[in-house]
Amino acid sequence: MIKIVVNVSGSAHRKRGGDDSKDSKRMENQRGIIQEVADGSISVFFHNILPLLQTGTVCIFKFESCGGKAMSLHEKVALVTGSGRGIGRAIAERYAARGAKVVINYASNSAPAEEVVGKIVREGGNAVAIQADIARVDDIRRLFDKALDTYGRLDIVVANAGIELVAQSVLDFTEADFDRLFAVNAKGAFFTLQQAARHIADNGRIIYIGTSNTAFPLPGRALYGGSKIAAQFLVQVLAKEVGHRGVAVNSILPTAIEGAGVFTDGVRSEVREFVKSFRPMQRMGTVEDVADAAEYLAGDLAGFVSGQHLMVSGGGPA
Ligand SMILES: NC(=O)c1ccc[n+]([C@@H]2O[C@H](COP(=O)([O-])OP(=O)(O)OC[C@H]3O[C@@H](n4cnc5c(N)ncnc54)[C@H](OP(=O)(O)O)[C@@H]3O)[C@@H](O)[C@H]2O)c1
């Protein structure tokens, strides 16, 4: 449910002959009207301003989420790469909960991907799992073709699939390390965003999941950060190339996230203490924190936000 607070402009009331100071006080008293939104329909319940409305203007000035169906993605189709596990899964499940039909993508682990589909369907949603290795351009094309064959359109694409290799010195990386990381994180993200730009519906949303590492270059992160920053640049270029169609392109840059990647099986207490020592909010990020940002960027409230990098890091570095 959404609560909408509306305000009544003073001009119409003044026309009725009241003096300005008295009117503005009375205007203040007209605030605080509540209405309900359900399945896209709006009913407004006014308390004591009905006479004013006959000649006045009402403007909605504030939306407040009251939990539940805060935002609707009904009729939307979302594709999230790398969504069998971790951050991608949380984003896909969130979109499904908001009513979108969702394409789940995985590289080799079909069981978790099918589990996500099963959960979404049990909860009344609509989802399909499609295998595709994002390191292979042919696979990316096949993924988009199958998604379009299945649902007929794409409104939201999240380029999330990525692999991590950290805590290693520049001196120790091999050519194989370089090729493996850049194949998924740079080449894979590039061609995912290219396919997204080709196939996304007008007014659609393209979101890239980068990393806050690119804003805070730390020892050990050279290859990971280097491979992730390429698509961040592409986001800014693509935003300019597809903006005329109303399509918004943005990045989310999460910090270290509990329940995903290297922290899938938990976080050691010394890591937690270390995080507390420098992060203003003194906690790890969660997959839900990232899903919150992905929900915002996919929804109506972010329609004019494009070419941006939204850091989800509790105010701190990686
Ligand atoms: N975890 C963090 O702390 C963190 C922080 C900042 C940014 N990120 C970024 O967030 C994104 C998701 O990371 P995560 O930690 O959630 O990952 P994760 O828990 O390791 O899950 C990875 C998901 O991506 C899929 N995937 C991996 N390689 C793929 C490929 N070549 N083609 C298609 N799918 C592939 C996996 O499929 P399979 O199950 O089949 O392998 C799995 O579904 C990445 O881009 C990462 O750089 C993560």
The ligand as an SDF file (V2000), in Angstrom:
LIG
                    3D

 48 52  0  0  0  0  0  0  0  0999 V2000
   29.2250  -10.4260   -3.2660 N   0  0  0  0  0  0  0  0  0  0  0  0
   29.7380   -9.2270   -3.0810 C   0  0  0  0  0  0  0  0  0  0  0  0
   30.2250   -8.9170   -1.9820 O   0  0  0  0  0  0  0  0  0  0  0  0
   29.7120   -8.2210   -4.2100 C   0  0  0  0  0  0  0  0  0  0  0  0
   30.0680   -6.9070   -3.9070 C   0  0  0  0  0  0  0  0  0  0  0  0
   30.0510   -5.9600   -4.9250 C   0  0  0  0  0  0  0  0  0  0  0  0
   29.6690   -6.3380   -6.1960 C   0  0  0  0  0  0  0  0  0  0  0  0
   29.3360   -7.6230   -6.4750 N   0  0  0  0  0  0  0  0  0  0  0  0
   28.9340   -7.9600   -7.8560 C   0  0  0  0  0  0  0  0  0  0  0  0
   27.6350   -8.4970   -7.8070 O   0  0  0  0  0  0  0  0  0  0  0  0
   27.4570   -9.4010   -8.8920 C   0  0  0  0  0  0  0  0  0  0  0  0
   26.8890  -10.6980   -8.3700 C   0  0  0  0  0  0  0  0  0  0  0  0
   27.8400  -11.2570   -7.4780 O   0  0  0  0  0  0  0  0  0  0  0  0
   27.4420  -12.2850   -6.3330 P   0  0  0  0  0  0  0  0  0  0  0  0
   28.4200  -12.0890   -5.2410 O   0  0  0  0  0  0  0  0  0  0  0  0
   26.0010  -12.2290   -6.0590 O   0  0  0  0  0  0  0  0  0  0  0  0
   27.7910  -13.6570   -7.0550 O   0  0  0  0  0  0  0  0  0  0  0  0
   27.5370  -15.1600   -6.5880 P   0  0  0  0  0  0  0  0  0  0  0  0
   26.8740  -15.2260   -5.2670 O   0  0  0  0  0  0  0  0  0  0  0  0
   28.8340  -15.8560   -6.7520 O   0  0  0  0  0  0  0  0  0  0  0  0
   26.4860  -15.6780   -7.7020 O   0  0  0  0  0  0  0  0  0  0  0  0
   26.9010  -15.6440   -9.0210 C   0  0  0  0  0  0  0  0  0  0  0  0
   25.7520  -15.8670   -9.9600 C   0  0  0  0  0  0  0  0  0  0  0  0
   26.2050  -15.4950  -11.2470 O   0  0  0  0  0  0  0  0  0  0  0  0
   26.2110  -16.6080  -12.0980 C   0  0  0  0  0  0  0  0  0  0  0  0
   27.3600  -16.5720  -12.9860 N   0  0  0  0  0  0  0  0  0  0  0  0
   28.6810  -16.5910  -12.6790 C   0  0  0  0  0  0  0  0  0  0  0  0
   29.4080  -16.5930  -13.8100 N   0  0  0  0  0  0  0  0  0  0  0  0
   28.5130  -16.5870  -14.8280 C   0  0  0  0  0  0  0  0  0  0  0  0
   28.6430  -16.6130  -16.2240 C   0  0  0  0  0  0  0  0  0  0  0  0
   29.8370  -16.6850  -16.8410 N   0  0  0  0  0  0  0  0  0  0  0  0
   27.5200  -16.6350  -16.9790 N   0  0  0  0  0  0  0  0  0  0  0  0
   26.2910  -16.6020  -16.3880 C   0  0  0  0  0  0  0  0  0  0  0  0
   26.1140  -16.5730  -15.0690 N   0  0  0  0  0  0  0  0  0  0  0  0
   27.2230  -16.5740  -14.3010 C   0  0  0  0  0  0  0  0  0  0  0  0
   26.2230  -17.8280  -11.1940 C   0  0  0  0  0  0  0  0  0  0  0  0
   25.6830  -18.9450  -11.9110 O   0  0  0  0  0  0  0  0  0  0  0  0
   26.1220  -20.4440  -11.4800 P   0  0  0  0  0  0  0  0  0  0  0  0
   25.4170  -20.6940  -10.1770 O   0  0  0  0  0  0  0  0  0  0  0  0
   25.6270  -21.3010  -12.5950 O   0  0  0  0  0  0  0  0  0  0  0  0
   27.6030  -20.4320  -11.3230 O   0  0  0  0  0  0  0  0  0  0  0  0
   25.3610  -17.3220  -10.0510 C   0  0  0  0  0  0  0  0  0  0  0  0
   24.0020  -17.4230  -10.3890 O   0  0  0  0  0  0  0  0  0  0  0  0
   28.8190   -9.5210   -9.5680 C   0  0  0  0  0  0  0  0  0  0  0  0
   28.8420   -8.7480  -10.7230 O   0  0  0  0  0  0  0  0  0  0  0  0
   29.7930   -8.9970   -8.5330 C   0  0  0  0  0  0  0  0  0  0  0  0
   30.9300   -8.4390   -9.1550 O   0  0  0  0  0  0  0  0  0  0  0  0
   29.3560   -8.5780   -5.5110 C   0  0  0  0  0  0  0  0  0  0  0  0
  1  2  1  0
  2  3  2  0
  2  4  1  0
  4  5  1  0
  4 48  2  0
  5  6  2  0
  6  7  1  0
  7  8  2  0
  8  9  1  0
  8 48  1  0
  9 10  1  0
  9 46  1  0
 10 11  1  0
 11 12  1  0
 11 44  1  0
 12 13  1  0
 13 14  1  0
 14 15  2  0
 14 16  1  0
 14 17  1  0
 17 18  1  0
 18 19  2  0
 18 20  1  0
 18 21  1  0
 21 22  1  0
 22 23  1  0
 23 24  1  0
 23 42  1  0
 24 25  1  0
 25 26  1  0
 25 36  1  0
 26 27  1  0
 26 35  1  0
 27 28  2  0
 28 29  1  0
 29 30  1  0
 29 35  2  0
 30 31  1  0
 30 32  2  0
 32 33  1  0
 33 34  2  0
 34 35  1  0
 36 37  1  0
 36 42  1  0
 37 38  1  0
 38 39  2  0
 38 40  1  0
 38 41  1  0
 42 43  1  0
 44 45  1  0
 44 46  1  0
 46 47  1  0
M  CHG  2   8   1  16  -1
M  END
$$$$
